[in-house]
């Protein structure tokens, strides 16, 4: 009779230890499952940008074809001699072939009506037609030309490109190039679908709310560095740490960890309590 109480007292601590050990194991397994599940969701790699295969020429044949395309799709808004039409479209004199390439190759032109901001759409014209129209506008009104040759430089300029991008571009396009909201219902578009030539022509012409970055503001070598950085940033492949969550920084990452991780912990705590 005297031994039974001591045996009961000896069993209770061992029972508590087993429950704590089993709870710790279950919690570790739950955290492991959450971590593995998060890490297996990787973002698909962005398509690699490509430079235009050819540049507009001064070939009269190409210019004549460009004029035909202009008269079919642009003359109503921009006028017979690129002088523009009141309440329809601005003058194209002086905008140059660079502006034509950016607007037409990204599908922003032609557009049915004027809006606060024209969105990127599927281009109506192929690359050769875009270059022909650009050559025609250049032959009549002049302006910034489409850049030629190596538009990225080499990988030695990546660090400089990152610094220049964060200084001149990230305020609107965000540090990952995913775009951001501006005032009056406008926004800076994502740079994911932009090829090298689109990035360059945007810097040269300053479309919509974007400022013009001439050689006095950003040199040719610096434009190469920025382009190289942007394309490397979006073409870096899958994120080894898991889903990039838009690469928007620690705030959305922390939110996911809080909702998923803490939520899983609470469920495990309830489950352990119910088993106990």
KEVEX-43924 format. One line per field, with one value per residue (C-alpha): residue in three letters; x, y, z. Coordinates in nm, 3 decimals. Layout:
<atoms>
midren <- (Ala|...)
c1 <- (X|...)
c2 <- (Y|...)
c3 <- (Z|...)
</atoms>
This chain:
<atoms>
midren <- (Unk|Unk|Unk|Unk|Unk|Unk|Unk|Unk|Unk|Unk|Unk|Unk|Unk|Unk|Unk|Unk|Unk|Unk|Unk|Unk|Unk|Unk|Unk|Unk|Unk|Unk|Unk|Unk|Unk|Unk|Unk|Unk|Unk|Unk|Unk|Unk|Unk|Unk|Unk|Unk|Unk|Unk|Unk|Unk|Unk|Unk|Unk|Unk|Unk|Unk|Unk|Unk|Unk|Unk|Unk|Unk|Unk|Unk|Unk|Unk|Unk|Unk|Unk|Unk|Unk|Unk|Unk|Unk|Unk|Unk|Unk|Unk|Unk|Unk|Unk|Unk|Unk|Unk|Unk|Unk|Unk|Unk|Unk|Unk|Unk|Unk|Unk|Unk|Unk|Unk|Unk|Unk|Unk|Unk|Unk|Unk|Unk|Unk|Unk|Unk|Unk|Unk|Unk|Unk|Unk|Unk|Unk|Unk|Unk|Unk|Unk|Unk|Unk|Unk|Unk|Unk|Unk|Unk|Unk|Unk|Unk|Unk|Unk|Unk|Unk|Unk|Unk|Unk|Unk|Unk|Unk|Unk|Unk|Unk|Unk|Unk|Unk|Unk|Unk|Unk|Unk|Unk|Unk|Unk|Unk|Unk|Unk|Unk|Unk|Unk|Unk|Unk|Unk|Unk|Unk|Unk|Unk|Unk|Unk|Unk|Unk|Unk|Unk|Unk|Unk|Unk|Unk|Unk|Unk|Unk|Unk|Unk|Unk|Unk|Unk|Unk|Unk|Unk|Unk|Unk|Unk|Unk|Unk|Unk|Unk|Unk|Unk|Unk|Unk|Unk|Unk|Unk|Unk|Unk|Unk|Unk|Unk|Unk|Unk|Unk|Unk|Unk|Unk|Unk|Unk|Unk|Unk|Unk|Unk|Unk|Unk|Unk|Unk|Unk|Unk|Unk|Unk|Unk|Unk|Unk|Unk|Unk|Unk|Unk|Unk|Unk|Unk|Unk|Unk|Unk|Unk|Unk|Unk|Unk|Unk|Unk|Unk|Unk|Unk|Unk|Unk|Unk|Unk|Unk|Unk|Unk|Unk|Unk|Unk|Unk|Unk|Unk|Unk|Unk|Unk|Unk|Unk|Unk|Unk|Unk|Unk|Unk|Unk|Unk|Unk|Unk|Unk|Unk|Unk|Unk|Unk|Unk|Unk|Unk|Unk|Unk)
c1 <- (0.000|0.284|0.450|0.151|0.153|0.521|0.469|0.188|0.400|0.682|0.461|0.321|0.648|0.727|0.379|0.432|0.770|0.621|0.347|0.597|0.829|0.542|0.418|0.764|0.798|0.456|0.537|0.870|0.698|0.437|0.702|0.895|0.588|0.519|0.880|0.897|0.562|0.673|1.009|0.860|0.655|0.902|0.830|0.861|1.156|1.072|1.128|1.466|1.453|1.559|1.698|1.540|1.704|1.739|1.733|1.548|1.739|1.741|1.630|1.364|1.173|1.145|1.046|0.779|0.636|0.639|0.446|0.182|0.141|0.123|-0.148|-0.350|-0.333|-0.202|-0.293|-0.639|-0.495|-0.149|-0.219|-0.088|0.251|0.288|0.165|-0.101|-0.478|-0.651|-0.824|-0.714|-0.339|-0.016|0.240|0.506|0.758|1.076|0.968|1.199|1.201|1.276|0.934|0.760|0.931|0.835|0.472|0.399|0.613|0.447|0.096|0.022|-0.035|-0.257|-0.520|-0.895|-0.927|-0.721|-0.709|-0.527|-0.273|-0.242|-0.178|0.056|-0.128|-0.053|0.122|-0.082|0.229|0.521|0.883|0.956|0.647|0.730|1.076|0.934|0.695|0.977|1.195|0.920|0.861|1.236|1.270|1.001|1.035|1.374|1.440|1.596|1.713|1.675|1.998|2.205|2.464|2.527|2.260|2.377|2.753|2.902|2.846|3.111|2.854|2.586|2.667|2.665|2.339|2.179|2.285|2.160|1.830|1.764|1.854|1.660|1.394|1.299|1.092|0.828|0.896|0.986|1.322|1.224|1.094|0.736|0.580|0.384|0.098|0.133|-0.104|-0.423|-0.497|-0.165|0.101|0.452|0.420|0.604|0.926|0.890|0.783|1.029|1.312|1.642|1.524|1.203|1.399|1.637|1.367|1.174|1.479|1.542|1.186|1.023|0.679|0.377|0.491|0.849|1.120|1.358|1.705|1.931|2.306|2.345|2.151|2.249|2.534|2.531|2.742|2.507|2.204|2.377|2.434|2.071|1.944|2.177|2.069|1.696|1.724|1.944|1.705|1.399|1.580|1.759|1.546|1.375|1.418|1.598|1.427|1.078|0.809|0.930|0.590|0.641|0.983|0.813|1.037|1.009|0.656|0.463|0.714|0.657|0.282|0.298|0.517|0.278|-0.042|0.090|0.349|0.166|-0.160|0.000|0.143|-0.197|-0.353|-0.083|-0.127|-0.502|-0.439|-0.185|-0.419|-0.703|-0.484|-0.360)
c2 <- (0.000|0.236|0.175|0.271|0.645|0.666|0.471|0.706|1.009|0.860|0.805|1.158|1.335|1.076|1.128|1.504|1.457|1.231|1.482|1.765|1.562|1.456|1.813|1.941|1.676|1.760|2.131|2.069|1.859|2.130|2.398|2.174|2.116|2.491|2.566|2.299|2.404|2.766|2.682|2.464|2.751|2.925|3.199|3.119|3.288|3.600|3.569|3.695|4.029|4.052|4.342|4.438|4.242|4.544|4.920|5.166|5.248|5.548|5.327|5.519|5.195|5.143|5.506|5.476|5.166|5.350|5.636|5.398|5.247|5.595|5.706|5.393|5.400|5.733|6.021|6.076|6.181|6.309|6.490|6.479|6.622|6.499|6.837|6.686|6.733|6.941|6.724|6.414|6.367|6.562|6.664|6.407|6.660|6.620|6.310|6.094|5.728|5.636|5.761|5.580|5.255|5.279|5.371|5.135|4.836|4.825|4.848|5.185|5.328|5.343|5.415|5.469|5.755|5.971|5.853|5.944|5.680|5.447|5.088|4.846|4.619|4.357|4.539|4.592|4.597|4.357|4.459|4.535|4.756|4.942|5.020|5.135|5.376|5.498|5.560|5.765|5.983|6.034|6.136|6.403|6.540|6.428|6.372|6.103|5.804|5.437|5.320|5.056|4.802|4.670|4.811|4.639|4.672|4.390|4.240|4.465|4.747|4.563|4.729|5.074|4.991|4.897|5.224|5.428|5.241|5.294|5.661|5.747|5.479|5.295|5.584|5.513|5.161|5.024|4.868|4.540|4.710|4.597|4.941|5.152|5.397|5.764|6.060|6.134|5.771|5.715|5.455|5.351|5.024|4.704|4.653|4.276|4.267|4.538|4.445|4.634|4.866|4.951|5.051|5.266|5.442|5.514|5.682|5.879|6.004|6.016|5.873|5.991|6.075|5.958|6.227|6.238|6.110|6.262|6.215|6.518|6.342|5.978|5.892|5.614|5.392|5.454|5.366|5.041|4.972|5.040|4.819|4.538|4.563|4.562|4.263|4.073|4.153|4.015|3.727|3.592|3.276|3.105|3.234|2.971|3.092|3.024|3.242|3.602|3.754|4.017|4.102|4.380|4.355|4.242|4.370|4.115|3.846|3.917|3.915|3.572|3.439|3.580|3.450|3.111|3.041|3.173|3.028|2.686|2.719|2.805|2.503|2.277|2.421|2.353|2.003|1.924|2.059|1.845|1.533|1.608)
c3 <- (0.000|0.073|-0.268|-0.488|-0.424|-0.503|-0.829|-0.933|-0.858|-1.064|-1.365|-1.384|-1.468|-1.737|-1.886|-1.897|-2.063|-2.331|-2.406|-2.434|-2.655|-2.882|-2.900|-2.991|-3.263|-3.406|-3.403|-3.579|-3.844|-3.901|-3.941|-4.177|-4.392|-4.409|-4.503|-4.772|-4.919|-4.939|-5.093|-5.367|-5.510|-5.742|-5.989|-6.356|-6.521|-6.724|-7.097|-7.211|-7.386|-7.747|-7.943|-8.271|-8.551|-8.776|-8.754|-8.975|-9.288|-9.517|-9.803|-10.001|-10.049|-9.672|-9.622|-9.890|-9.723|-9.394|-9.546|-9.677|-9.332|-9.180|-9.420|-9.345|-8.967|-8.837|-9.065|-8.915|-8.580|-8.671|-8.999|-9.354|-9.269|-8.909|-8.788|-8.561|-8.547|-8.280|-8.017|-8.209|-8.187|-8.127|-8.385|-8.464|-8.591|-8.388|-8.194|-8.403|-8.493|-8.131|-8.016|-8.303|-8.212|-7.845|-7.905|-8.194|-8.095|-7.752|-7.897|-7.739|-8.085|-8.277|-8.012|-8.052|-7.800|-7.569|-7.208|-6.887|-6.978|-7.274|-7.174|-7.342|-7.585|-7.845|-8.133|-8.446|-8.667|-8.688|-8.631|-8.997|-9.030|-8.710|-8.842|-9.175|-9.004|-8.785|-9.090|-9.254|-8.946|-8.911|-9.275|-9.239|-8.886|-8.751|-8.383|-8.160|-8.359|-8.276|-8.107|-8.279|-8.176|-7.826|-7.594|-7.276|-7.262|-7.054|-6.711|-6.559|-6.552|-6.351|-6.019|-6.179|-6.355|-6.025|-5.864|-6.161|-6.171|-5.802|-5.835|-6.151|-6.206|-5.887|-5.748|-6.015|-6.144|-5.795|-5.722|-5.893|-6.210|-6.145|-6.178|-5.933|-5.893|-5.980|-5.941|-6.135|-6.214|-6.388|-6.318|-6.409|-6.605|-6.526|-6.720|-6.749|-7.116|-7.228|-7.461|-7.479|-7.753|-7.569|-7.259|-7.462|-7.665|-7.345|-7.193|-7.511|-7.561|-7.216|-7.300|-7.099|-6.742|-6.786|-6.810|-7.105|-7.021|-7.282|-7.291|-7.065|-6.792|-6.855|-7.089|-7.347|-7.122|-6.831|-7.044|-7.133|-6.764|-6.674|-6.955|-6.857|-6.493|-6.574|-6.806|-6.562|-6.278|-6.451|-6.622|-6.316|-6.316|-6.028|-5.675|-5.465|-5.149|-5.281|-5.434|-5.495|-5.399|-5.666|-5.521|-5.332|-5.028|-4.666|-4.598|-4.811|-4.714|-4.347|-4.403|-4.563|-4.283|-4.025|-4.185|-4.295|-4.028|-3.723|-3.851|-3.879|-3.529|-3.385|-3.555|-3.416|-3.068|-3.082|-3.216|-2.942|-2.678|-2.806|-2.805|-2.455)
</atoms>
